[in-house]
């Protein structure tokens, strides 16, 4: 199942992102470089929820988070139609 993240997902999502960063050599941050906490993730979810062209999608399988996609749209009039993706 794929759905939008809510602030109630902050802890599990932060744990998943930290785990993915720890186990991949192809992401922007190296293991331990970013100190993502539940509170920081909650703030990100709230911030993106207030934008009309941004969200975080969560992939779940049997009630376990198995993936995520962060979508952040452009802020200027000329780039609002575009987004950058973090998976």
Beta strands, then each sheet from edge to edge (+ up, - down):
strand 1: 2-4
strand 2: 54-61
strand 3: 64-73
strand 4: 83-86
sheet 1: 1+ 2- 3+ 4-
end
